[in-house]
Amino acid sequence: GADQFAIEQGLDTVDNSYFITERRRTQLLKNKTLSQIKNKKKLLSPDSKFGTVGCVALDKNGNLSAGTSTGGRSNKKWGRVGDVPIIGAGNYANNNTCAISATGWGEFFIRNVVAYDISCLVEYKKLNIKEATKISLDKVKKLGGSGGVIVLDKFGNYAMEFNTKGMYRGVKDSKGNFKVSIFKSD
């Protein structure tokens, strides 16, 4: 799609082989092989822990912010847009409620407008962020999706919920206390 658009605009193009690297070729072959494996437990390896990076913050003036950067999805169809660039799906911040950054299967986060949903549950149902994240992630799971969120409310409370085996996450408070976790039991 991008090539056709570039040609239509009169831009110089190069053969797609220019963009193929050994790292990406290996990743593509691995993903094709893994998609045929039925036992997902074999997928857990230190080499497969790359992807989304998210953050949420509360400044001294009470302003909330959220940021999310995705690792993308290998072998995706051109034109696919994940949840990260869609405000309300993959990230959202509202000074009246909370800031959210999400990771996971983007299509399900888009369908459920997860980040905005969490903020709305806090604002309209007066739920705390832990309750709100569980409800929203349950909706994702019921549709067949998986992932997690980090959430920070306007009072400095945080939640880091996920419906997967693990999610790399960390928190640092205003006093400098720091905690890093991977699994639910951490």
N, C-alpha and C positions, 0 to 999 in steps of 0.2 A: 503494500500500500504506500509506504513512504517513498519507495523507488519510483512508482508511477507518478506520484504527486511531484517529485523533484523533476522528472522528465517533462511533465506538463508545464512546469514553471521555468523550463529552460536552464536548469542547474546542471553542473557537471556531476556525473555519477561514476562510481567505480563498481567493479564486479563484487558481488557479495562475498566471494572468497577472501577478499581483503580483510573482512571483519572476523573471520574465523580464527580463533586462537586454540591452542591445544587444551588449555584449561577449560574453555567452554565446550569444546568437542567432547572431552572426557565427562564433563558434567551432564551433557545431553545424553550420552550413551548410558551413563549411570542411572539417570532419571527414567529412561525408557526401560531399563532392566528392572529397576525398583518398582515401576508401575505394574509389573507382571508378578511381583512377589506378593503372595496373599498374607504372609505372616509379617505384620508391620513391626513387630518387636525387633526384627533384624535391621530396621532402619536407624536405630539409635547408635550413633557413633560420633566421636568428637569432630569428624570431618563434616558432619551435616548440620552443625550449629551456626549457620550464618543466615542473615536475613534482616528482618525489620529491627530498627532501633527507634525507640520512642522516649519521650520525656514529657513530664508535666512539672510545672513550677508555680509557686506562689511568692510574689515579691512582698517587700515590707509595706507597700501601699495597698495591699489586698488584691492586686491584679493577678489573675490566673492566666497561664498560657500552656499550650500543648504543641508538641512537634512530633512528626513521625516521618521516618525515611524507610522505604521498603527495599528489601533485597530483590524484589521482583519474583517472578515465576518463570523458571526455565521452560523453554519450548512452548511459550504461550503464543496464541494466535495474534498476529499483528492487529493492532487496534484495541486490544484488551486494556481496559482501565480498571485498576484495582481500587480498593477502598481508601488508600492513603490520600490521593488528591481530592477526594470527595469529602468536603467539610460536613461533619455529622455522621459519617460512616466510619472512617478510620481515625479521625481526631476531631476534637471540639473543645472549646473553652468558653465558659460563661461565668463572669465574676459573681453572679448571683447564686451559682450552684457549684460547679466543679469543672476540672479540666481532665480530658480523657485522651489517651493514646492507645491505639489497638494494634494487634498483630493477629494474623490468622488467614483463613480462607476468605479472601476479600469479597467474593460474590455474595457470601452469606452475611457479611458485615454490612454490605450495601443494602441488601434486601431488608435487613432489620434496622438500618440506620442506627447502628449500635451506640456510637458515641453520643449522638443527640438523644437517643432513647434513655440512656443512663441519666443524662442531665434532666430530662423531663420527669423521670421517676423521682428524682430528688426534689425538683421544683413543685410538681403538681401533686404527687402522692406523699410528699414529705418523708420519703425513705432515706435512710442513711446510704452512703455510697457502697458499702459492702452488700446490702440487700439489693440495691439497684443493679449492681454489676452481675450478681447471681441471676437475677430475673432476665436480664438482657442476654447473657451468655447461654441461659437455658433455651431461649428462643432460637439462637443460632444452632445449638446442638440438636434441637427437635427437627430442624430442617436438614440436618446432615453435615453442618459445618463445625469447624473447630477453631480455637484460638484463645486469646486472652486480652486483658486490658490492664493498664495502670491508670489509677484515678486519684486525684487530689481535690479535696473540697475546699471551700473558702475559709474553713477553720484550721486547715493544715492536716486534717485526717487523710489517710491514704488507704487505698485498697489495691491489691494486685491479684486479680482473679483470673483463672483460666480453666478451660474444660479439656485440657490436654494432659499428657503425662508430666510435663514440666514446662517452665517458661523462665528463661534467664531474666532476672530482675534485680534491681537494687534501689535503695532509698538512702537519702542523707537528709537529716533534719537541720533546723536552724542552729542547733547546738553542736553540730559536727558529728553526731552519732551516725554510723554508716552500717548498712546491712546488705548482704548479697545473698540471693537464694536461687535455686533451680527447681526443686520439687516442692510439692504441697507440704511435705513433712518438715521442710527446712524452716 
